[in-house]
Amino acid sequence: MKAAVLHEVNKPLVIEDVSLPKPGPREVLIRTSVAGLCHSDLHFMEGLYPHPLPAVLGHESAGVVEKVGSDVTYVKPGDHVVTCLSVFCGTCDNCTTGRTVLCTDTTVKMLPGVSNRLSWARSEKLNQFLNLSSFAEQMLVHENAIVKIRNDMPLELAALIGCGVITGYGAVVNTAKVTAGETVAVIGCGGVGLSAINGAAIAGAGRIIAIDMNGTKLNLAKHFGATDVVNAKDGDPVAQVMEMTKGGVHHSFEAIGLKQTAEQAFRMLARGGTANVIGMIPLGTKIELDGFAFLGERRIQGSLMGSNRFPVDMPRLVDFYMSGKLKLDDMISRRIKLAEINEAFDELKRGELARSVVMFDA
C-alpha cells in the first residue's frame, strides 16, 4: 500500500510502499477512506515535538473495517469507523474513573517507537504514529482506537470528528463544562477553534467571541456560532474583549499553541473565569502570568483531546451533524490526493485553510 513517510524533520513527506501484517488479537485492519491534515502533524514534522523516525504520520481519519483479529467483538468487516489517538485499555485507574483520555496502559496505548505494525523493504524500522498512522491506504489499530458510526454519515466529514472536532467541542463541553448563558472567547479559528465555537453554541453559551487575524476565518466563525468577532490586527485582542464584555469572559479557549495567545487567554478572563489551553505549545516554552490575577480566582488548565470519552462523544457528534447542530460541511477547505499532501501542509502552515483532507477513495 501507499503511505506518506516522514524521514527527517523539516523535510517533505515521501510516498512509499509499506506493508501491514494480518490483524492480531484485538486488532482491526481498516481501509482508510479519509485522513485530515492537522496542525498536530505539522508540529512533529517541524520537530517541535519529538517522535522516532521514519514514521507514517496522520491521526485524524475514518474508514471501513476490512478484517478483525481474534477476540474482537466490537466491530466486523464492513463497519464504518472513526479513529482516535486516545486509545485506552479500560482497566487502569484513569480509565476506570472515567478519564480514558489519560489512559496509562502502555501495552495498549503504546509509546512512540514501540509498535511493530508497519514494515517496508528497508532494514530500518518504520514507526507507527500515535498508534494510528492514517496517511496510508490501510491502518492496523487496536479495537479501542476506533468508534463505530452510522453508515449514513459521510466519511469525509466523520474523519474531522476524530481529532479537530472532538478536541475543540470536548474542551468546551467536557473540560470547561460551559453552561447556558456563559460568555466564551476562542483564540484561533482553525479547525479546532471553529469546533470550540460550535461546541459553545451547542452548549448554549450566551456570547461567543471569535478571535483571529484572518478575516475570512472570522466570517466563517460566525457560521459556526460566533456572536462577535475580534480581529487581532486591529489592536490588542485582550483590550478589545475586555471592552466588549465590560470585564472579561467566563471561559477562554486558546486553540493555536503559542505562548502569547495562552497568556492572552488568561488575561481576558473575568473574575472566577477559566482559561483552557487546547493548542500544542512547543516543548520547553514557558508562559508568564500575573500572580495578582489569581486573587480573582482565575484559573488556567490544559485540555487533552477535549477530555474525550470518544466511544460516547463521537456517535453523539455524528447525530448532532445529522440533525443540523454540528457544522462540518464548511470546515473542509480542500480535498486532495495523497500525492498532494506536502502542498496542503504548506498551505496549512501559512494559515490559509481551515482543513484539508486526503481522499483515498477518490
VOPAGU-2260 file (C-alpha; in pm, 1 decimal, decimal comma):
REM VOPAGU-2260
SITE   aa  ch    i         X         Y         Z
SITE  MET   A    0       0,0       0,0       0,0
SITE  LYS   A    1      99,7     364,5     -38,5
SITE  ALA   A    2     180,2     578,5     266,2
SITE  ALA   A    3     328,4     921,3     338,3
SITE  VAL   A    4     650,6     880,3     538,3
SITE  LEU   A    5     838,3    1145,6     734,7
SITE  HIS   A    6    1210,1    1063,0     710,9
SITE  GLU   A    7    1354,6    1383,0     861,2
SITE  VAL   A    8    1209,0    1687,3    1036,8
SITE  ASN   A    9    1157,6    1991,6     816,3
SITE  LYS   A   10    1166,7    1770,6     507,5
SITE  PRO   A   11     873,9    1683,6     276,8
SITE  LEU   A   12     681,4    1361,8     331,1
SITE  VAL   A   13     772,7    1086,1      85,5
SITE  ILE   A   14     518,1     848,1     -66,7
SITE  GLU   A   15     647,1     496,4      -3,6
SITE  ASP   A   16     530,5     135,1     -40,4
SITE  VAL   A   17     469,2     -11,6     306,0
SITE  SER   A   18     306,1    -325,5     446,1
SITE  LEU   A   19      90,3    -433,6     737,2
SITE  PRO   A   20      61,9    -781,7     892,6
SITE  LYS   A   21    -266,1    -960,6     948,3
SITE  PRO   A   22    -463,2    -837,9    1249,9
SITE  GLY   A   23    -352,7    -992,0    1578,0
SITE  PRO   A   24    -563,4   -1031,3    1893,4
SITE  ARG   A   25    -789,1    -727,6    1946,3
SITE  GLU   A   26    -651,7    -561,8    1631,1
SITE  VAL   A   27    -855,9    -423,6    1341,4
SITE  LEU   A   28    -747,2    -367,5     980,2
SITE  ILE   A   29    -911,0     -60,2     828,3
SITE  ARG   A   30    -929,2      57,8     469,0
SITE  THR   A   31    -861,9     430,0     508,3
SITE  SER   A   32   -1121,9     644,3     332,3
SITE  VAL   A   33   -1026,6     992,2     450,7
SITE  ALA   A   34    -745,5    1147,2     654,9
SITE  GLY   A   35    -741,6    1507,6     774,4
SITE  LEU   A   36    -431,6    1726,6     786,9
SITE  CYS   A   37    -391,5    1856,9    1140,8
SITE  HIS   A   38    -159,1    2113,6    1299,4
SITE  SER   A   39     -50,6    1836,8    1538,2
SITE  ASP   A   40     106,5    1650,2    1244,1
SITE  LEU   A   41     280,9    1972,8    1148,6
SITE  HIS   A   42     430,6    2011,2    1497,0
SITE  PHE   A   43     601,2    1672,8    1458,0
SITE  MET   A   44     706,9    1747,1    1100,3
SITE  GLU   A   45     877,1    2066,0    1220,7
SITE  GLY   A   46    1044,9    1894,0    1516,2
SITE  LEU   A   47     856,7    2093,2    1780,1
SITE  TYR   A   48     761,1    1758,5    1934,2
SITE  PRO   A   49     991,3    1454,6    1907,9
SITE  HIS   A   50     897,7    1122,1    1752,5
SITE  PRO   A   51    1108,4     827,6    1630,1
SITE  LEU   A   52    1165,8     848,3    1255,8
SITE  PRO   A   53    1098,6     737,1     989,7
SITE  ALA   A   54     726,8     729,6    1060,4
SITE  VAL   A   55     394,7     727,4     877,4
SITE  LEU   A   56     211,0    1031,9    1011,1
SITE  GLY   A   57    -162,7    1106,0    1026,8
SITE  HIS   A   58    -413,6    1059,9    1307,7
SITE  GLU   A   59    -747,1    1216,7    1203,8
SITE  SER   A   60    -928,5     963,1     990,4
SITE  ALA   A   61   -1225,9     749,4     901,4
SITE  GLY   A   62   -1261,4     429,8     705,1
SITE  VAL   A   63   -1417,7      88,0     666,7
SITE  VAL   A   64   -1324,1    -225,9     859,7
SITE  GLU   A   65   -1166,5    -491,5     633,8
SITE  LYS   A   66   -1053,7    -761,5     879,2
SITE  VAL   A   67   -1058,3    -821,1    1253,3
SITE  GLY   A   68    -827,9   -1025,1    1473,6
SITE  SER   A   69    -917,7   -1274,7    1741,4
SITE  ASP   A   70   -1113,7   -1152,0    2044,3
SITE  VAL   A   71   -1254,0    -852,2    1854,6
SITE  THR   A   72   -1626,8    -827,1    1924,8
SITE  TYR   A   73   -1692,9    -454,8    1885,6
SITE  VAL   A   74   -1673,5    -428,7    1504,4
SITE  LYS   A   75   -1696,3    -652,2    1198,4
SITE  PRO   A   76   -1589,4    -618,0     832,3
SITE  GLY   A   77   -1792,7    -351,4     655,1
SITE  ASP   A   78   -1847,5    -131,8     961,2
SITE  HIS   A   79   -1776,5     239,9     921,9
SITE  VAL   A   80   -1539,8     372,6    1187,7
SITE  VAL   A   81   -1364,7     687,2    1306,2
SITE  THR   A   82   -1017,4     658,9    1460,0
SITE  CYS   A   83    -893,2     836,5    1771,3
SITE  LEU   A   84    -543,7     865,1    1915,4
SITE  SER   A   85    -697,8     840,9    2265,0
SITE  VAL   A   86    -670,5     462,4    2255,9
SITE  PHE   A   87    -748,6     323,0    2600,2
SITE  CYS   A   88    -720,9      -0,9    2795,3
SITE  GLY   A   89   -1037,3      27,9    3003,5
SITE  THR   A   90    -878,8    -111,5    3320,5
SITE  CYS   A   91    -618,0     135,9    3453,4
SITE  ASP   A   92    -700,6     386,7    3727,8
SITE  ASN   A   93    -776,9     668,6    3483,4
SITE  CYS   A   94    -996,3     452,0    3261,6
SITE  THR   A   95   -1198,4     308,0    3547,5
SITE  THR   A   96   -1258,4     655,7    3691,6
SITE  GLY   A   97   -1391,9     788,1    3361,6
SITE  ARG   A   98   -1079,6     961,4    3227,2
SITE  THR   A   99    -997,2     729,8    2938,6
SITE  VAL   A  100    -815,5    1009,1    2753,8
SITE  LEU   A  101    -544,0     983,2    3022,2
SITE  CYS   A  102    -502,2     603,0    2996,9
SITE  THR   A  103    -166,4     487,9    3133,0
SITE  ASP   A  104    -153,4     130,8    2998,5
SITE  THR   A  105     136,6     138,1    2753,3
SITE  THR   A  106      64,1    -212,7    2625,8
SITE  VAL   A  107    -246,7     -71,2    2457,8
SITE  LYS   A  108    -162,3     299,2    2429,9
SITE  MET   A  109     186,0     219,8    2302,9
SITE  LEU   A  110     459,8     477,7    2341,5
SITE  PRO   A  111     632,6     616,9    2029,5
SITE  GLY   A  112     872,3     366,2    1876,3
SITE  VAL   A  113     718,6      57,0    2039,0
SITE  SER   A  114     468,5     -58,9    1775,5
SITE  ASN   A  115     584,9    -306,4    1509,4
SITE  ARG   A  116     274,0    -288,3    1291,5
SITE  LEU   A  117     438,0    -121,9     990,1
SITE  SER   A  118     709,3    -264,6     765,8
SITE  TRP   A  119     879,2    -193,2     434,0
SITE  ALA   A  120    1162,6    -316,0     213,9
SITE  ARG   A  121    1428,7    -118,3     401,6
SITE  SER   A  122    1619,4    -252,4     700,2
SITE  GLU   A  123    1539,4      38,8     931,9
SITE  LYS   A  124    1225,4      29,1    1144,8
SITE  LEU   A  125     918,6     214,6    1017,8
SITE  ASN   A  126     731,1     369,3    1310,3
SITE  GLN   A  127     358,7     396,0    1366,8
SITE  PHE   A  128     239,3     743,0    1467,8
SITE  LEU   A  129      14,5     782,5    1773,3
SITE  ASN   A  130     -99,0     420,1    1739,3
SITE  LEU   A  131    -270,8     507,5    1407,7
SITE  SER   A  132     -67,2     631,4    1103,3
SITE  SER   A  133    -358,4     738,2     885,8
SITE  PHE   A  134    -161,5     886,3     593,9
SITE  ALA   A  135    -177,2     538,7     443,4
SITE  GLU   A  136    -424,8     338,0     240,0
SITE  GLN   A  137    -474,2      99,6     533,5
SITE  MET   A  138    -436,0     113,2     912,8
SITE  LEU   A  139    -383,8    -161,3    1168,2
SITE  VAL   A  140    -501,3     -48,0    1510,3
SITE  HIS   A  141    -621,8    -170,3    1848,2
SITE  GLU   A  142   -1000,9    -203,6    1863,4
SITE  ASN   A  143   -1004,0      60,4    2140,3
SITE  ALA   A  144    -866,3     317,3    1894,1
SITE  ILE   A  145   -1185,4     327,1    1686,5
SITE  VAL   A  146   -1553,7     401,2    1725,4
SITE  LYS   A  147   -1828,7     255,9    1509,3
SITE  ILE   A  148   -2061,3     511,0    1347,9
SITE  ARG   A  149   -2381,9     502,0    1148,2
SITE  ASN   A  150   -2334,6     424,0     777,2
SITE  ASP   A  151   -2529,3     727,0     653,7
SITE  MET   A  152   -2267,2     965,7     794,2
SITE  PRO   A  153   -2033,0    1091,4     515,8
SITE  LEU   A  154   -1686,8     954,8     594,3
SITE  GLU   A  155   -1503,9    1266,3     476,6
SITE  LEU   A  156   -1687,3    1464,2     744,9
SITE  ALA   A  157   -1668,5    1188,8    1005,2
SITE  ALA   A  158   -1288,6    1197,4     980,7
SITE  LEU   A  159   -1286,5    1554,1    1114,0
SITE  ILE   A  160   -1456,2    1435,1    1432,4
SITE  GLY   A  161   -1156,6    1207,3    1501,3
SITE  CYS   A  162    -931,8    1491,2    1619,1
SITE  GLY   A  163   -1009,2    1854,8    1540,3
SITE  VAL   A  164   -1378,9    1845,8    1620,1
SITE  ILE   A  165   -1360,5    1631,4    1934,0
SITE  THR   A  166   -1068,8    1843,5    2059,9
SITE  GLY   A  167   -1249,3    2175,7    2023,1
SITE  TYR   A  168   -1600,1    2060,4    2111,7
SITE  GLY   A  169   -1474,9    1847,9    2401,5
SITE  ALA   A  170   -1270,8    2132,2    2551,5
SITE  VAL   A  171   -1592,1    2332,2    2582,5
SITE  VAL   A  172   -1832,0    2058,1    2689,1
SITE  ASN   A  173   -1608,6    1812,0    2876,8
SITE  THR   A  174   -1311,1    2013,0    3006,6
SITE  ALA   A  175   -1464,9    2353,8    3077,6
SITE  LYS   A  176   -1825,8    2234,4    3114,3
SITE  VAL   A  177   -1964,6    2558,0    2970,1
SITE  THR   A  178   -2324,1    2616,1    3074,7
SITE  ALA   A  179   -2611,3    2806,0    2915,2
SITE  GLY   A  180   -2570,9    3182,0    2917,0
SITE  GLU   A  181   -2197,7    3194,3    2993,6
SITE  THR   A  182   -1955,7    3405,6    2790,8
SITE  VAL   A  183   -1685,1    3237,8    2582,4
SITE  ALA   A  184   -1383,4    3361,1    2385,3
SITE  VAL   A  185   -1195,6    3141,1    2137,7
SITE  ILE   A  186    -848,3    3240,6    2016,7
SITE  GLY   A  187    -773,8    3087,6    1677,3
SITE  CYS   A  188   -1034,3    2995,5    1417,7
SITE  GLY   A  189    -877,5    2693,3    1253,2
SITE  GLY   A  190   -1046,4    2354,0    1266,5
SITE  VAL   A  191   -1012,3    2316,8    1644,8
SITE  GLY   A  192   -1116,6    2672,9    1719,8
SITE  LEU   A  193   -1420,6    2653,3    1493,9
SITE  SER   A  194   -1521,1    2331,0    1669,2
SITE  ALA   A  195   -1489,1    2501,8    2007,1
SITE  ILE   A  196   -1713,0    2781,9    1880,2
SITE  ASN   A  197   -1964,5    2528,1    1751,3
SITE  GLY   A  198   -1945,7    2341,0    2082,0
SITE  ALA   A  199   -2012,0    2660,3    2276,2
SITE  ALA   A  200   -2318,3    2725,6    2061,3
SITE  ILE   A  201   -2446,1    2371,6    2121,0
SITE  ALA   A  202   -2384,1    2417,2    2496,3
SITE  GLY   A  203   -2596,0    2733,3    2492,9
SITE  ALA   A  204   -2326,1    2994,0    2562,4
SITE  GLY   A  205   -2477,9    3339,6    2569,4
SITE  ARG   A  206   -2194,0    3517,7    2393,1
SITE  ILE   A  207   -1921,8    3359,1    2181,5
SITE  ILE   A  208   -1630,9    3580,3    2076,6
SITE  ALA   A  209   -1406,5    3453,2    1794,0
SITE  ILE   A  210   -1051,8    3593,6    1775,5
SITE  ASP   A  211    -818,4    3561,9    1477,3
SITE  MET   A  212    -608,7    3769,5    1237,5
SITE  ASN   A  213    -770,9    3628,1     924,9
SITE  GLY   A  214   -1092,3    3799,1     817,1
SITE  THR   A  215   -1207,2    3500,3     613,3
SITE  LYS   A  216   -1179,5    3273,7     915,9
SITE  LEU   A  217   -1365,3    3524,2    1131,3
SITE  ASN   A  218   -1650,7    3531,0     880,7
SITE  LEU   A  219   -1655,1    3150,0     888,1
SITE  ALA   A  220   -1663,9    3160,7    1269,2
SITE  LYS   A  221   -1998,0    3342,3    1254,2
SITE  HIS   A  222   -2143,7    3048,1    1064,8
SITE  PHE   A  223   -2019,3    2815,1    1338,1
SITE  GLY   A  224   -2192,8    3015,1    1610,1
SITE  ALA   A  225   -1977,2    3316,0    1698,7
SITE  THR   A  226   -2186,6    3612,0    1812,7
SITE  ASP   A  227   -1891,5    3853,9    1796,0
SITE  VAL   A  228   -1555,5    3864,0    1620,5
SITE  VAL   A  229   -1227,0    4030,5    1712,6
SITE  ASN   A  230    -953,2    4084,5    1455,8
SITE  ALA   A  231    -621,3    4085,5    1640,9
SITE  LYS   A  232    -477,9    4304,9    1363,1
SITE  ASP   A  233    -697,2    4588,3    1489,3
SITE  GLY   A  234    -522,1    4607,0    1827,1
SITE  ASP   A  235    -467,7    4416,3    2149,8
SITE  PRO   A  236    -733,3    4139,9    2149,2
SITE  VAL   A  237    -741,2    4134,0    2530,1
SITE  ALA   A  238    -829,1    4503,3    2542,7
SITE  GLN   A  239   -1093,4    4452,1    2275,4
SITE  VAL   A  240   -1253,1    4161,6    2464,2
SITE  MET   A  241   -1243,1    4341,5    2799,6
SITE  GLU   A  242   -1411,6    4645,1    2648,1
SITE  MET   A  243   -1666,3    4434,7    2461,8
SITE  THR   A  244   -1765,4    4234,6    2771,0
SITE  LYS   A  245   -1714,5    4509,3    3031,5
SITE  GLY   A  246   -1494,4    4289,0    3245,0
SITE  GLY   A  247   -1390,5    3967,3    3072,0
SITE  VAL   A  248   -1526,1    3624,1    2980,9
SITE  HIS   A  249   -1623,5    3321,1    3187,2
SITE  HIS   A  250   -1426,0    3083,4    2965,4
SITE  SER   A  251   -1145,3    3138,7    2715,8
SITE  PHE   A  252   -1000,9    2877,6    2479,4
SITE  GLU   A  253    -655,9    2900,2    2324,8
SITE  ALA   A  254    -660,3    2697,2    2002,0
SITE  ILE   A  255    -327,5    2790,4    1842,0
SITE  GLY   A  256     -48,5    2670,5    2072,4
SITE  LEU   A  257     157,2    2985,9    2132,0
SITE  LYS   A  258     298,2    3145,9    2446,5
SITE  GLN   A  259     147,6    3484,8    2359,3
SITE  THR   A  260    -204,0    3358,5    2294,3
SITE  ALA   A  261    -203,5    3137,0    2606,1
SITE  GLU   A  262    -118,5    3442,3    2812,0
SITE  GLN   A  263    -387,0    3643,5    2634,8
SITE  ALA   A  264    -644,6    3372,7    2712,5
SITE  PHE   A  265    -572,8    3415,3    3084,1
SITE  ARG   A  266    -567,7    3795,4    3075,2
SITE  MET   A  267    -912,9    3823,3    2914,2
SITE  LEU   A  268   -1087,2    3633,0    3195,8
SITE  ALA   A  269   -1346,4    3781,2    3425,0
SITE  ARG   A  270   -1313,1    3716,7    3797,9
SITE  GLY   A  271   -1371,8    3345,9    3855,3
SITE  GLY   A  272   -1307,2    3263,5    3489,3
SITE  THR   A  273   -1109,8    2974,5    3343,9
SITE  ALA   A  274    -861,3    2973,7    3054,8
SITE  ASN   A  275    -836,3    2645,3    2864,8
SITE  VAL   A  276    -522,8    2574,0    2662,0
SITE  ILE   A  277    -611,3    2344,6    2371,7
SITE  GLY   A  278    -321,4    2422,6    2137,6
SITE  MET   A  279       7,7    2230,7    2149,6
SITE  ILE   A  280     257,0    2478,2    2294,3
SITE  PRO   A  281     610,8    2373,6    2185,2
SITE  LEU   A  282     815,5    2173,4    2435,0
SITE  GLY   A  283    1023,1    2389,6    2669,0
SITE  THR   A  284     811,7    2700,9    2619,4
SITE  LYS   A  285     718,1    2877,6    2943,9
SITE  ILE   A  286     415,9    3102,9    2984,4
SITE  GLU   A  287     407,1    3403,2    3219,2
SITE  LEU   A  288     100,3    3505,6    3418,5
SITE  ASP   A  289      32,4    3792,1    3657,5
SITE  GLY   A  290      22,7    3638,8    4004,8
SITE  PHE   A  291    -214,4    3905,0    4135,8
SITE  ALA   A  292    -480,2    3791,0    3885,6
SITE  PHE   A  293    -517,6    3462,5    4073,2
SITE  LEU   A  294    -665,8    3651,4    4368,3
SITE  GLY   A  295    -971,1    3692,9    4148,7
SITE  GLU   A  296    -999,8    3311,6    4140,3
SITE  ARG   A  297    -899,8    3299,6    3776,7
SITE  ARG   A  298    -777,6    2957,5    3660,3
SITE  ILE   A  299    -583,3    2812,2    3370,1
SITE  GLN   A  300    -593,5    2446,4    3267,8
SITE  GLY   A  301    -499,2    2216,9    2983,9
SITE  SER   A  302    -732,7    2011,3    2769,3
SITE  LEU   A  303    -607,7    1691,4    2605,5
SITE  MET   A  304    -811,7    1589,6    2302,3
SITE  GLY   A  305   -1116,8    1758,1    2453,4
SITE  SER   A  306   -1108,3    1535,2    2766,0
SITE  ASN   A  307   -1296,7    1295,3    2541,9
SITE  ARG   A  308   -1480,4     972,4    2608,7
SITE  PHE   A  309   -1472,9     915,1    2234,5
SITE  PRO   A  310   -1683,3     595,3    2216,9
SITE  VAL   A  311   -1965,7     805,7    2365,9
SITE  ASP   A  312   -1882,2    1152,7    2234,6
SITE  MET   A  313   -1825,4    1072,9    1867,8
SITE  PRO   A  314   -2156,8     897,2    1793,0
SITE  ARG   A  315   -2329,5    1192,2    1959,0
SITE  LEU   A  316   -2136,5    1433,3    1738,6
SITE  VAL   A  317   -2241,8    1234,3    1433,3
SITE  ASP   A  318   -2604,3    1266,0    1546,2
SITE  PHE   A  319   -2551,4    1640,1    1602,1
SITE  TYR   A  320   -2429,4    1672,2    1242,9
SITE  MET   A  321   -2716,5    1468,8    1100,8
SITE  SER   A  322   -2965,1    1687,4    1290,1
SITE  GLY   A  323   -2800,5    2010,9    1172,2
SITE  LYS   A  324   -2643,9    2119,2    1503,2
SITE  LEU   A  325   -2280,5    2039,8    1420,0
SITE  LYS   A  326   -2134,0    2238,7    1129,8
SITE  LEU   A  327   -1889,0    2027,9     932,0
SITE  ASP   A  328   -1953,9    2092,6     562,4
SITE  ASP   A  329   -1779,0    2430,3     556,4
SITE  MET   A  330   -1481,1    2311,1     759,8
SITE  ILE   A  331   -1316,8    2130,3     468,3
SITE  SER   A  332   -1126,8    2380,4     257,5
SITE  ARG   A  333    -970,6    2135,9      15,9
SITE  ARG   A  334    -994,7    1770,1     -84,1
SITE  ILE   A  335    -666,6    1626,4    -207,6
SITE  LYS   A  336    -494,5    1306,1    -316,2
SITE  LEU   A  337    -213,9    1156,3    -108,9
SITE  ALA   A  338      41,7    1279,7    -364,0
SITE  GLU   A  339     -61,5    1640,8    -291,6
SITE  ILE   A  340      -6,3    1619,5      83,0
SITE  ASN   A  341     307,7    1834,8     103,3
SITE  GLU   A  342     148,0    2123,4     -83,3
SITE  ALA   A  343    -152,3    2107,8     150,5
SITE  PHE   A  344      73,9    2114,1     458,6
SITE  ASP   A  345     245,6    2424,2     319,4
SITE  GLU   A  346     -94,5    2591,3     294,7
SITE  LEU   A  347    -180,2    2481,2     648,5
SITE  LYS   A  348     147,6    2629,6     773,1
SITE  ARG   A  349      58,3    2963,6     614,1
SITE  GLY   A  350    -277,1    2960,2     793,4
SITE  GLU   A  351    -474,9    2978,9     471,5
SITE  LEU   A  352    -714,4    2689,1     529,6
SITE  ALA   A  353    -948,7    2550,4     791,9
SITE  ARG   A  354    -891,4    2184,8     694,2
SITE  SER   A  355    -761,4    1980,1     402,8
SITE  VAL   A  356    -845,0    1610,6     376,2
SITE  VAL   A  357    -681,1    1328,2     182,9
SITE  MET   A  358    -947,7    1137,0     -11,3
SITE  PHE   A  359    -817,7     782,5     -60,5
SITE  ASP   A  360   -1130,5     665,0    -241,5
SITE  ALA   A  361   -1124,7     947,2    -496,4
